[in-house]
Amino acid sequence: RGVAAARLDSSLDADAVRTLWRDLRAGVTKLLYVAPERFGSERFLQQLQSLRISLLVIDEAHCISEWGHNFRPDYLKLARFAQQLKLHPVLALTATATEAVARDICQSFEIAPQAYVNTGFHRPNLQMTARVLSPEQRLQSLIASLRERPGASVVYVTLQRTAEELATALQAEGFEAEAYHAGLGSEIRGAIQDRFMASPSGLVVATIAFGMGIDKADIRNVFHFNPPKSLENYAQEIGRAGRDGLPATVELLACPEDALTLENFVYGDTPEPAALQALVQDLLAQGETIELSVYELSSRYDIRQGVIRTLLCYLELAQVLSYTGPFYDSCKLSFRRPQAEVLARFDPQRREFLNAVLAQGKAGRIWTSLELSETARALDQPRDRILRALNYLEEQGEIELQVANLRLAYRLEQRPADLAELVAELLQRFEAAETRDIARVKQVFELAASPACLVAGLLDYFGEKLPGPCGHCDRCLDQWQPPMASPPPLLGQAERALIGRVAAEGHAALASARRLARFVCGLASPATQQGRPRLVGLPSFGALSRFQFAQVLAATEAILGQSPTTKAQ
């Protein structure tokens, strides 16, 4: 469309990154795409300050809201960076914001009420169908629908394994189906995406890794072989159908067993009270300046990295900590021409400084490794000056620079008067998030089982009212079939015996009831994915994945003699 645009991501090599920044500073490139996580890069923030920015655009802005279906702390920080760097005006875009989330977005970015625009969620060209089926019925239903309705189609599934298995099953039925998920190499994913974009009848069986950035106008069908985890996800994913305005079909195939899978994923995130308290104590013990590695904390306390980031965000919101920035503690560099020749072009004072910095490094055959904080202390120089000097050498094409060991820096703003009370409040927030996410899963299944107009039901969730039934969903066309009741399976003696055997094995990573319940339900954690042998490789991992987590947790608490740990369980 004639706009000079570029992206900054990990696929670019050093030369491409230098060219990108040069073009931005020269005004050649007008539009830069970056992931929100990029604002966690010390080097990126430094370089950003050398640009004149006329507009900050946030896509998927619902991720900023704790009330949203895909809360990501890095989005919440965008509002603070916008204020610090004076990035105005701001345009926040989302296709899946409820009224509460929209209020959150406007408040965070100081968007005036008159600047809020809602274009509506209704897509009259989409024919919605939703059914609750058994696993056997579901596959046959999908095959029949694919045969009846030609055209480019996407079939969404929850697990990578399901994507592979379903694509194979469809190929056996004569369909040219391809599996797409994050476990495939980037080149393979790119080739599948390119084939799909070019084909009027392509068929992709995919996890949610497929679709972000896809703008294919003539997708005729979107199927959910496994239900999404929320109505927000559902609205976003079906929105990829029929963008050319022509009729398209979206079909939700819900199995009660899928609810267990989605709910169990939610339970995998809530941290244990003891681990949460130990982690907070560790942070506060560091003093006024706190430096940390999310990876190290995740490994030490067996809490997923995403949960650690959310915890840090909560501590900021509670005004206990303030984020002072990311930094890389290590780097390695390689000169592109003789080092003496490069340094000769600098005046004596700068040359002396660079020589002193390089002398702190550990030289290898090609790369020189440098610990930045240690170098700053040894030379009694600001760490920022050392990094600026290395960045300059890289920008000039004199060295190739690679950074590593990302750490985050925080300042202690106020020490909590009552640590136990703070931990209880944090745990309550995680439990509230768990409760909301479980409720979102249930809302998807309630929509699938409802006899009422599907379109009206979905729009009502987003605060939009239809004057009457849509007239073209399967309910309005009198094609609804009442679902058969399918109560969840109950734990028996064999399952309780299995829990007992795993507990008796004495794995330190499974010492608590919640950790043990997660393990047998197939929910991996840092502790079960590390070490040799990895516990996730044991046959007992996921052996009870078809049972409700709450049931399994009650059994592990009884077997280990531990009391319930959280209200949400």
C-alpha positions as CSV (number, residue, x, y, z in Angstrom):
1,R,0.0,0.0,0.0
2,G,3.0,2.3,-0.5
3,V,4.0,2.7,3.1
4,A,7.7,2.2,3.9
5,A,7.4,-0.4,6.7
6,A,9.8,-2.7,8.5
7,R,9.7,-5.2,11.4
8,L,12.2,-5.7,14.2
9,D,12.4,-9.3,15.4
10,S,14.9,-12.1,16.1
11,S,14.9,-13.3,12.5
12,L,17.0,-10.3,11.4
13,D,20.8,-10.6,11.4
14,A,23.1,-7.8,12.7
15,D,23.5,-6.1,9.2
16,A,19.8,-6.0,8.7
17,V,19.2,-4.5,12.2
18,R,21.8,-1.8,11.5
19,T,20.2,-1.0,8.2
20,L,16.8,-0.8,9.8
21,W,17.9,1.7,12.4
22,R,19.7,3.8,9.9
23,D,16.6,4.0,7.7
24,L,14.4,4.9,10.7
25,R,16.7,7.7,11.7
26,A,16.9,9.0,8.1
27,G,13.1,9.0,7.9
28,V,13.2,6.4,5.0
29,T,11.2,3.9,7.1
30,K,7.9,5.3,8.3
31,L,6.3,2.4,10.1
32,L,8.0,-0.1,12.5
33,Y,6.4,-3.3,13.8
34,V,7.7,-4.7,17.1
35,A,6.3,-7.1,19.7
36,P,5.4,-5.5,23.1
37,E,8.2,-7.6,24.7
38,R,10.7,-5.6,22.7
39,F,10.1,-2.7,25.2
40,G,11.8,-5.0,27.7
41,S,15.1,-4.6,25.8
42,E,17.5,-2.1,27.2
43,R,19.2,-1.5,23.8
44,F,15.8,-1.0,22.1
45,L,14.8,1.7,24.6
46,Q,18.1,3.5,24.2
47,Q,17.8,3.5,20.4
48,L,14.1,4.5,20.5
49,Q,15.0,7.8,22.1
50,S,16.9,8.8,19.0
51,L,13.8,8.8,16.9
52,R,10.9,11.2,16.5
53,I,7.8,9.1,16.9
54,S,4.5,10.6,15.8
55,L,2.1,7.8,16.6
56,L,2.1,4.7,18.9
57,V,-0.3,1.9,17.8
58,I,-1.1,-1.0,20.1
59,D,-2.7,-4.0,18.3
60,E,-4.5,-6.6,20.4
61,A,-4.9,-3.9,23.1
62,H,-7.2,-6.1,25.2
63,C,-4.0,-7.8,26.5
64,I,-3.4,-4.8,28.7
65,S,-6.4,-5.5,30.8
66,E,-6.3,-7.9,33.8
67,W,-10.0,-8.5,33.1
68,G,-9.2,-9.5,29.5
69,H,-9.0,-13.1,28.2
70,N,-5.3,-12.8,27.3
71,F,-3.7,-10.6,30.0
72,R,0.0,-10.0,29.3
73,P,2.1,-7.9,31.7
74,D,4.3,-6.6,28.8
75,Y,1.2,-4.9,27.4
76,L,0.4,-3.2,30.7
77,K,3.9,-1.8,30.7
78,L,3.3,-0.2,27.3
79,A,1.2,2.5,29.0
80,R,4.1,3.4,31.3
81,F,6.6,3.5,28.4
82,A,4.3,5.7,26.4
83,Q,4.2,8.2,29.3
84,Q,8.0,8.0,30.0
85,L,8.9,8.4,26.3
86,K,6.1,10.9,25.7
87,L,4.7,8.8,22.9
88,H,1.5,10.7,21.9
89,P,-1.0,10.3,20.3
90,V,-1.8,6.6,21.0
91,L,-4.1,4.4,18.9
92,A,-5.3,1.2,20.7
93,L,-6.9,-1.5,18.6
94,T,-8.8,-4.6,19.6
95,A,-11.5,-6.8,18.1
96,T,-12.4,-8.6,21.3
97,A,-12.9,-6.2,24.1
98,T,-15.8,-6.5,26.5
99,E,-17.1,-3.2,28.1
100,A,-15.0,-3.7,31.2
101,V,-11.8,-4.3,29.1
102,A,-12.5,-1.3,26.9
103,R,-12.7,0.9,30.0
104,D,-9.4,-0.5,31.2
105,I,-7.7,0.3,27.9
106,C,-9.0,3.9,27.9
107,Q,-7.9,4.5,31.4
108,S,-4.5,3.0,31.0
109,F,-3.7,5.1,27.9
110,E,-5.6,8.2,29.0
111,I,-8.0,8.0,26.0
112,A,-10.9,10.4,26.4
113,P,-14.4,9.0,26.2
114,Q,-15.2,10.9,23.0
115,A,-12.1,9.2,21.4
116,Y,-13.5,5.7,22.0
117,V,-15.0,4.1,18.8
118,N,-16.8,0.8,18.7
119,T,-17.6,-0.4,15.2
120,G,-19.6,-3.5,16.5
121,F,-19.0,-7.2,16.4
122,H,-21.8,-8.3,14.2
123,R,-20.8,-10.1,11.0
124,P,-24.0,-10.8,9.1
125,N,-22.2,-12.9,6.4
126,L,-21.1,-15.6,9.0
127,Q,-23.4,-18.5,9.5
128,M,-22.8,-19.9,13.0
129,T,-23.2,-23.5,14.0
130,A,-22.4,-25.1,17.4
131,R,-22.9,-28.6,18.6
132,V,-22.0,-30.7,21.6
133,L,-20.8,-34.1,20.3
134,S,-19.0,-37.2,21.4
135,P,-15.4,-37.6,20.1
136,E,-16.6,-40.2,17.6
137,Q,-19.4,-38.0,16.3
138,R,-17.2,-35.0,16.1
139,L,-14.7,-36.4,13.5
140,Q,-17.5,-37.7,11.3
141,S,-19.3,-34.4,11.6
142,L,-16.2,-32.5,10.5
143,I,-15.6,-34.8,7.5
144,A,-19.2,-34.4,6.4
145,S,-19.0,-30.6,6.7
146,L,-15.7,-30.4,4.7
147,R,-17.3,-32.4,1.9
148,E,-20.4,-30.3,1.9
149,R,-18.7,-26.9,2.0
150,P,-15.7,-26.4,-0.3
151,G,-13.3,-23.5,0.0
152,A,-10.3,-22.5,2.1
153,S,-10.8,-23.8,5.6
154,V,-9.1,-23.6,9.0
155,V,-9.7,-26.3,11.6
156,Y,-8.6,-25.1,15.1
157,V,-7.4,-27.6,17.8
158,T,-6.0,-27.2,21.3
159,L,-2.9,-29.4,21.2
160,Q,0.0,-29.8,18.8
161,R,-0.5,-33.6,18.9
162,T,-4.2,-33.2,17.9
163,A,-3.1,-31.1,14.9
164,E,-0.9,-33.8,13.6
165,E,-3.3,-36.7,14.3
166,L,-6.3,-34.9,12.8
167,A,-4.4,-33.8,9.7
168,T,-3.4,-37.4,9.2
169,A,-7.0,-38.6,9.7
170,L,-8.3,-36.1,7.1
171,Q,-5.6,-37.0,4.6
172,A,-6.8,-40.6,4.9
173,E,-10.2,-39.3,3.9
174,G,-8.8,-37.7,0.8
175,F,-8.4,-34.1,2.0
176,E,-5.1,-32.3,1.4
177,A,-4.8,-31.2,5.0
178,E,-1.7,-29.8,6.6
179,A,-0.9,-29.5,10.3
180,Y,0.4,-26.2,11.6
181,H,1.6,-25.5,15.2
182,A,4.4,-23.8,17.1
183,G,6.4,-27.1,17.3
184,L,7.2,-26.9,13.6
185,G,10.3,-25.1,12.4
186,S,9.8,-21.5,11.1
187,E,10.6,-22.5,7.5
188,I,8.0,-25.3,7.6
189,R,5.4,-23.0,9.1
190,G,6.2,-20.3,6.6
191,A,5.8,-22.7,3.7
192,I,2.5,-24.0,5.0
193,Q,1.2,-20.5,5.4
194,D,2.3,-19.5,1.9
195,R,0.6,-22.5,0.3
196,F,-2.6,-21.7,2.2
197,M,-2.6,-18.0,1.3
198,A,-2.2,-18.9,-2.4
199,S,-4.8,-21.7,-2.5
200,P,-8.6,-21.2,-3.0
201,S,-9.2,-24.5,-1.3
202,G,-6.4,-24.9,1.3
203,L,-7.1,-26.8,4.5
204,V,-5.0,-26.2,7.6
205,V,-5.4,-28.0,11.0
206,A,-3.9,-25.6,13.4
207,T,-3.4,-24.5,17.0
208,I,-3.9,-20.9,17.8
209,A,-0.3,-20.3,16.5
210,F,-1.9,-20.0,13.1
211,G,-3.9,-17.0,12.2
212,M,-2.0,-14.1,13.8
213,G,-1.2,-11.8,10.9
214,I,-3.2,-13.9,8.4
215,D,-5.3,-11.7,6.2
216,K,-6.8,-14.1,3.7
217,A,-10.0,-12.6,2.5
218,D,-11.6,-15.8,1.1
219,I,-11.5,-18.2,4.0
220,R,-14.9,-19.9,3.6
221,N,-14.9,-22.1,6.8
222,V,-13.5,-21.9,10.3
223,F,-14.1,-25.0,12.4
224,H,-13.3,-25.4,16.1
225,F,-12.6,-29.2,16.4
226,N,-11.6,-28.3,20.0
227,P,-13.4,-25.3,21.6
228,P,-11.4,-22.2,22.4
229,K,-10.7,-21.2,25.9
230,S,-13.0,-18.1,25.9
231,L,-15.6,-16.4,23.9
232,E,-13.1,-13.6,23.1
233,N,-10.8,-16.2,21.5
234,Y,-13.8,-17.6,19.6
235,A,-14.8,-14.2,18.3
236,Q,-11.3,-13.5,17.2
237,E,-10.8,-16.8,15.4
238,I,-14.1,-16.9,13.6
239,G,-13.4,-13.4,12.5
240,R,-10.9,-14.8,10.1
241,A,-13.7,-16.2,7.9
242,G,-15.4,-14.3,5.1
243,R,-13.4,-11.1,5.2
244,D,-14.4,-10.6,1.6
245,G,-18.0,-10.1,2.7
246,L,-19.2,-13.3,1.0
247,P,-21.0,-16.0,3.0
248,A,-18.8,-18.1,5.2
249,T,-19.5,-20.8,7.9
250,V,-18.1,-21.0,11.4
251,E,-18.7,-24.3,13.2
252,L,-18.0,-25.1,16.9
253,L,-17.7,-28.8,17.7
254,A,-17.7,-29.2,21.4
255,C,-16.9,-32.4,23.4
256,P,-17.4,-32.3,27.1
257,E,-13.9,-33.9,27.5
258,D,-12.4,-30.7,26.0
259,A,-13.7,-28.7,29.0
260,L,-11.4,-30.8,31.2
261,T,-8.4,-30.1,29.1
262,L,-9.0,-26.4,29.0
263,E,-9.8,-26.1,32.7
264,N,-6.7,-28.1,33.6
265,F,-4.5,-25.7,31.7
266,V,-5.9,-22.9,33.8
267,Y,-5.1,-24.7,37.1
268,G,-1.5,-25.2,35.9
269,D,-0.8,-21.5,36.4
270,T,-1.9,-20.7,40.0
271,P,1.2,-20.7,42.3
272,E,1.3,-22.4,45.7
273,P,1.1,-20.1,48.7
274,A,4.5,-21.4,50.1
275,A,6.3,-20.9,46.8
276,L,4.7,-17.5,46.4
277,Q,5.8,-16.4,49.9
278,A,9.3,-17.7,49.5
279,L,9.7,-15.9,46.2
280,V,8.5,-12.5,47.5
281,Q,10.8,-12.9,50.5
282,D,13.7,-13.6,48.2
283,L,13.0,-10.4,46.2
284,L,12.6,-8.1,49.3
285,A,15.8,-9.5,50.9
286,Q,17.9,-8.0,48.1
287,G,17.6,-4.4,49.4
288,E,16.7,-1.2,47.7
289,T,17.9,-2.4,44.2
290,I,16.6,-5.7,43.0
291,E,18.0,-7.6,40.0
292,L,16.5,-10.8,38.9
293,S,16.3,-13.4,36.2
294,V,12.7,-14.6,35.4
295,Y,14.2,-18.0,34.2
296,E,16.1,-18.5,37.5
297,L,13.1,-17.6,39.7
298,S,10.9,-19.9,37.7
299,S,13.3,-22.8,38.1
300,R,13.9,-22.2,41.8
301,Y,10.3,-21.9,42.8
302,D,8.7,-24.1,40.2
303,I,6.4,-21.3,38.9
304,R,5.9,-20.8,35.2
305,Q,7.8,-17.8,33.7
306,G,4.5,-16.1,32.6
307,V,3.2,-16.3,36.2
308,I,6.5,-14.8,37.5
309,R,6.0,-11.9,35.1
310,T,2.5,-11.4,36.2
311,L,3.5,-11.5,39.9
312,L,6.1,-8.8,39.3
313,C,3.4,-6.7,37.6
314,Y,1.1,-7.2,40.6
315,L,4.0,-6.0,42.9
316,E,4.3,-2.9,40.8
317,L,0.6,-2.2,40.9
318,A,0.8,-2.6,44.7
319,Q,3.5,0.0,44.7
320,V,6.0,-2.3,46.4
321,L,8.4,-2.3,43.4
322,S,9.0,0.0,40.5
323,Y,10.5,-1.3,37.3
324,T,13.8,0.5,36.3
325,G,14.5,-1.4,33.2
326,P,15.9,-4.6,31.6
327,F,19.5,-5.2,31.1
328,Y,21.7,-7.9,29.7
329,D,24.4,-9.0,32.1
330,S,26.6,-10.7,29.5
331,C,27.6,-10.2,25.9
332,K,30.1,-11.4,23.4
333,L,31.6,-9.5,20.6
334,S,33.7,-10.1,17.5
335,F,35.7,-7.5,15.5
336,R,35.0,-7.5,11.8
337,R,38.5,-6.2,11.1
338,P,41.7,-6.1,13.3
339,Q,40.9,-4.6,16.7
340,A,43.9,-2.3,16.7
341,E,42.9,-0.9,13.3
342,V,39.4,-0.1,14.6
343,L,40.5,1.5,17.9
344,A,43.1,3.6,16.0
345,R,40.4,5.8,14.6
346,F,39.3,7.1,18.1
347,D,40.9,9.9,20.1
348,P,43.4,8.8,22.9
349,Q,40.8,9.1,25.7
350,R,38.1,7.0,24.1
351,R,40.7,4.5,22.8
352,E,42.0,4.1,26.4
353,F,38.4,3.5,27.6
354,L,37.7,0.9,25.0
355,N,40.9,-0.9,25.6
356,A,40.1,-1.0,29.3
357,V,36.7,-2.5,28.6
358,L,38.0,-5.1,26.2
359,A,40.7,-6.1,28.7
360,Q,38.0,-7.2,31.1
361,G,36.7,-9.7,28.6
362,K,37.6,-13.3,28.1
363,A,39.0,-13.7,24.6
364,G,38.2,-16.8,22.6
365,R,39.2,-17.8,19.1
366,I,36.4,-15.7,17.5
367,W,34.4,-14.2,20.3
368,T,35.3,-12.1,23.4
369,S,32.9,-12.7,26.3
370,L,32.2,-9.8,28.6
371,E,30.3,-9.6,31.9
372,L,28.9,-6.0,31.8
373,S,28.1,-5.5,35.5
374,E,31.4,-6.9,36.6
375,T,33.2,-4.7,34.0
376,A,31.4,-1.6,35.2
377,R,32.4,-2.3,38.8
378,A,36.0,-3.1,37.9
379,L,36.4,0.1,35.9
380,D,34.3,2.2,38.2
381,Q,32.3,3.4,35.2
382,P,28.6,3.6,34.5
383,R,27.3,0.4,33.0
384,D,25.3,2.5,30.6
385,R,28.5,4.1,29.2
386,I,30.0,0.7,28.4
387,L,26.8,-0.5,26.6
388,R,26.6,2.7,24.6
389,A,30.2,2.3,23.5
390,L,29.5,-1.3,22.3
391,N,26.3,-0.3,20.6
392,Y,28.2,2.4,18.8
393,L,30.8,0.0,17.5
394,E,28.1,-2.3,16.3
395,E,26.1,0.4,14.6
396,Q,29.3,1.4,12.8
397,G,29.7,-2.1,11.6
398,E,33.0,-2.6,13.4
399,I,31.9,-5.5,15.7
400,E,29.2,-8.1,15.8
401,L,27.6,-8.0,19.2
402,Q,25.4,-10.6,20.9
403,V,23.8,-10.1,24.3
404,A,22.7,-12.7,26.7
405,N,21.5,-13.4,30.3
406,L,18.6,-11.0,30.4
407,R,17.9,-9.6,33.8
408,L,15.3,-7.2,35.1
409,A,16.0,-4.3,37.5
410,Y,13.5,-3.0,40.1
411,R,13.6,-0.5,42.9
412,L,12.0,-1.2,46.2
413,E,9.5,1.6,46.8
414,Q,8.0,0.5,50.1
415,R,8.6,-2.5,52.2
416,P,5.2,-4.1,53.1
417,A,4.2,-3.7,56.7
418,D,2.7,-7.2,56.7
419,L,4.3,-9.7,54.4
420,A,1.7,-12.4,55.1
421,E,-1.1,-10.0,54.2
422,L,0.7,-9.0,50.9
423,V,1.2,-12.7,49.9
424,A,-2.5,-13.4,50.7
425,E,-3.5,-10.4,48.5
426,L,-1.3,-11.7,45.7
427,L,-2.7,-15.2,46.0
428,Q,-6.2,-13.8,45.9
429,R,-5.4,-12.1,42.6
430,F,-4.1,-15.3,41.1
431,E,-7.2,-17.2,42.4
432,A,-9.5,-14.5,41.0
433,A,-7.8,-14.9,37.6
434,E,-8.1,-18.7,37.8
435,T,-11.8,-18.3,38.6
436,R,-12.4,-15.9,35.7
437,D,-10.6,-18.2,33.3
438,I,-12.6,-21.3,34.4
439,A,-15.8,-19.2,34.0
440,R,-14.7,-18.3,30.4
441,V,-14.3,-22.0,29.5
442,K,-17.8,-22.7,30.8
443,Q,-19.2,-19.8,28.8
444,V,-18.0,-21.3,25.6
445,F,-19.7,-24.6,26.4
446,E,-22.9,-22.8,27.5
447,L,-23.0,-21.1,24.1
448,A,-22.5,-24.4,22.3
449,A,-25.4,-26.0,24.3
450,S,-27.8,-23.1,24.2
451,P,-31.0,-23.4,22.1
452,A,-31.1,-19.6,21.6
453,C,-29.7,-17.6,18.7
454,L,-25.9,-18.0,18.7
455,V,-25.2,-14.7,17.2
456,A,-27.3,-12.8,19.7
457,G,-25.7,-14.8,22.5
458,L,-22.2,-14.0,21.4
459,L,-22.9,-10.3,20.8
460,D,-24.6,-10.0,24.2
461,Y,-21.4,-11.1,25.8
462,F,-19.6,-8.1,24.2
463,G,-22.4,-5.7,25.2
464,E,-24.0,-5.4,21.8
465,K,-27.7,-6.1,21.3
466,L,-29.4,-7.4,18.2
467,P,-33.0,-6.2,17.7
468,G,-34.0,-9.8,17.3
469,P,-32.7,-13.3,16.3
470,C,-30.1,-13.2,13.5
471,G,-32.2,-15.5,11.3
472,H,-29.2,-17.5,9.8
473,C,-27.5,-19.4,12.6
474,D,-28.4,-23.1,13.0
475,R,-30.7,-22.3,15.9
476,C,-32.7,-19.7,13.9
477,L,-32.8,-22.2,11.0
478,D,-34.3,-24.9,13.4
479,Q,-31.2,-27.2,13.0
480,W,-30.4,-27.3,16.7
481,Q,-30.0,-30.7,18.4
482,P,-30.1,-30.9,22.2
483,P,-26.8,-32.2,23.6
484,M,-26.7,-35.5,25.5
485,A,-25.8,-35.3,29.1
486,S,-22.2,-36.4,29.7
487,P,-21.2,-36.2,33.4
488,P,-17.4,-36.1,34.0
489,P,-15.7,-39.4,35.1
490,L,-15.2,-40.0,38.8
491,L,-11.9,-41.1,40.3
492,G,-11.9,-44.8,41.4
493,Q,-9.7,-47.0,43.4
494,A,-7.3,-47.7,40.5
495,E,-6.7,-43.9,40.0
496,R,-6.2,-43.3,43.7
497,A,-3.7,-46.2,43.8
498,L,-1.8,-44.7,41.0
499,I,-1.6,-41.4,42.9
500,G,-0.3,-43.3,45.9
501,R,2.4,-45.1,43.9
502,V,3.6,-41.8,42.3
503,A,3.7,-40.1,45.8
504,A,5.6,-43.1,47.2
505,E,8.4,-42.6,44.6
506,G,9.4,-39.6,46.6
507,H,10.2,-37.1,43.8
508,A,11.1,-33.7,45.4
509,A,9.3,-31.9,42.6
510,L,6.0,-33.6,43.5
511,A,6.2,-33.1,47.3
512,S,3.0,-31.0,47.5
513,A,-0.6,-32.0,46.7
514,R,-1.0,-29.4,44.0
515,R,2.3,-30.3,42.3
516,L,1.4,-34.0,42.4
517,A,-2.1,-33.2,41.0
518,R,-0.7,-31.2,38.2
519,F,1.7,-33.9,37.3
520,V,-0.8,-36.7,37.0
521,C,-3.2,-34.4,35.1
522,G,-0.5,-33.8,32.6
523,L,0.4,-30.2,33.5
524,A,4.1,-29.6,33.1
525,S,6.0,-27.2,35.4
526,P,9.6,-26.0,35.5
527,A,10.6,-28.6,38.0
528,T,9.1,-31.6,36.1
529,Q,10.7,-30.4,32.8
530,Q,14.2,-30.1,34.2
531,G,16.8,-32.5,35.4
532,R,17.7,-36.0,34.2
533,P,15.6,-37.9,33.7
534,R,12.8,-35.4,33.2
535,L,9.7,-36.3,35.2
536,V,7.4,-35.5,32.2
537,G,8.9,-38.5,30.5
538,L,7.5,-40.9,33.1
539,P,4.4,-43.0,32.1
540,S,2.5,-41.5,35.1
541,F,2.7,-38.0,33.7
542,G,-0.8,-37.1,32.4
543,A,-2.2,-40.5,33.4
544,L,-5.3,-38.8,34.9
545,S,-5.7,-36.1,32.4
546,R,-9.3,-37.1,31.7
547,F,-10.4,-36.3,35.2
548,Q,-11.3,-32.9,36.7
549,F,-8.4,-31.2,38.4
550,A,-10.4,-30.5,41.5
551,Q,-11.2,-34.2,41.9
552,V,-7.5,-35.1,41.5
553,L,-6.4,-32.4,43.9
554,A,-8.8,-33.5,46.6
555,A,-7.4,-37.0,46.2
556,T,-3.7,-35.9,46.4
557,E,-4.5,-33.8,49.5
558,A,-6.0,-36.8,51.2
559,I,-3.2,-39.2,50.2
560,L,-0.5,-36.7,51.3
561,G,-2.4,-35.6,54.4
562,Q,-2.3,-32.0,53.3
563,S,-5.1,-29.5,53.7
564,P,-6.6,-27.6,50.8
565,T,-4.3,-24.8,49.6
566,T,-6.5,-22.3,47.8
567,K,-10.2,-21.5,47.7
568,A,-10.5,-21.7,44.0
569,Q,-9.8,-25.4,44.0
